[in-house]
Amino acid sequence: MSMPMSASLVVHSPNGAGDDRPHADLHRIRASMCEHGSMIFSVHVEVRLRPGIADPQGSTIERAMPTLGFAGVSGVRVGKSIRFEIDAVDEASARAEAEDLCRRFLTNPVIEDAIVELEPAGVAS
């Protein structure tokens, strides 16, 4: 499920907790977080051109496909995939930091959208 967070940011959160683990696992993670103070969150940001923005790199790839024997390929769009980890006290703080990073540094909000996927990776030491 995706939820628009701003004009340039779309956030995926499978079950509202940013994680598709069973309920018991989430309780164990939260308990661990409380005992140790902070957690490490794995973040995956997919940056895409907004609909209607010309994608010359995608068009070039699409035109080359038949020459390489790949007929029937269409709608090629090129983007960026960025992965990193954030140390934060909770998921809300990690998500806020990742979203701010997208708005201020990882995307051009005029022409790009970002999809942020976030999941607990472990307890920070």
C-alpha positions in Angstrom: 0.0 0.0 0.0 1.4 3.4 -0.8 0.4 6.6 0.9 1.2 10.1 -0.5 3.3 11.9 2.1 3.9 15.1 0.1 3.9 16.2 -3.6 7.2 14.4 -4.2 7.2 11.5 -1.7 5.4 8.2 -1.7 5.9 5.9 1.3 5.4 2.1 1.3 4.4 0.5 4.6 2.9 -3.0 4.2 1.0 -3.2 7.5 1.3 0.3 8.9 4.3 -0.7 11.0 6.7 -0.4 8.1 7.3 -4.1 8.3 5.4 -7.3 7.2 6.6 -9.4 10.1 4.1 -11.2 12.3 2.7 -9.2 15.3 4.8 -11.1 17.9 8.0 -10.3 16.1 7.1 -6.6 16.1 6.6 -6.8 19.9 9.9 -8.5 20.4 11.6 -5.8 18.3 9.9 -3.0 20.2 10.9 -4.6 23.5 14.5 -4.9 22.4 14.4 -1.2 21.2 13.2 -0.1 24.7 16.0 -2.0 26.5 18.8 -0.7 24.3 17.6 2.8 23.4 18.0 2.7 19.6 17.7 0.5 16.6 19.2 0.2 13.1 16.7 0.5 10.3 17.4 -0.7 6.8 16.2 1.8 4.2 15.6 1.4 0.5 14.7 4.4 -1.6 13.6 4.1 -5.1 13.8 7.4 -7.0 11.6 7.6 -10.2 10.8 10.4 -12.6 7.4 11.8 -12.1 4.7 10.8 -14.7 4.8 13.1 -17.7 8.5 13.9 -17.3 10.6 12.9 -20.4 12.9 10.0 -19.8 15.5 10.1 -22.6 17.6 7.3 -21.1 14.5 5.1 -20.9 13.5 5.9 -24.5 17.0 5.0 -25.7 16.9 1.7 -23.9 13.4 1.0 -25.3 14.5 1.7 -28.9 17.5 -0.6 -28.5 15.5 -3.6 -27.3 14.2 -4.9 -30.7 17.7 -4.7 -32.1 18.9 -6.9 -29.2 16.1 -9.4 -29.8 13.7 -8.3 -27.1 10.5 -7.5 -29.0 7.4 -6.2 -27.2 9.1 -4.3 -24.4 7.6 -0.9 -23.8 7.2 1.8 -21.1 10.9 1.7 -20.1 11.7 4.2 -17.3 15.0 4.6 -15.6 15.4 5.5 -11.9 17.8 5.1 -9.0 17.9 2.6 -6.1 19.6 3.8 -2.9 20.1 1.6 0.1 21.4 2.7 3.5 20.9 2.2 7.3 19.7 4.7 9.8 20.3 4.5 13.6 17.1 5.9 15.3 15.2 5.4 18.5 12.0 4.3 16.7 10.5 3.7 13.3 8.8 7.1 13.2 12.1 8.9 13.7 13.9 6.7 11.1 11.1 7.3 8.6 11.2 11.1 9.2 14.9 11.2 8.7 14.8 9.1 5.5 11.9 11.3 4.1 13.9 14.5 5.0 17.0 13.1 3.3 14.9 12.3 0.2 13.4 15.8 0.0 16.7 17.7 0.7 19.3 15.5 -1.0 18.4 12.3 -2.8 15.7 13.6 -5.2 14.9 16.6 -7.3 11.3 17.1 -6.0 10.3 19.1 -9.2 10.8 16.0 -11.5 11.2 13.0 -9.2 9.2 10.9 -6.7 10.7 8.7 -4.0 9.4 5.4 -2.6 10.8 4.7 0.8 10.8 1.2 2.3 11.9 0.9 5.9 12.4 -2.2 8.1 14.1 -2.9 11.4 17.6 -4.3 10.8 18.7 -4.8 14.4 19.5 -3.1 17.7 22.2 -0.5 17.7 25.1 -1.2 20.1 
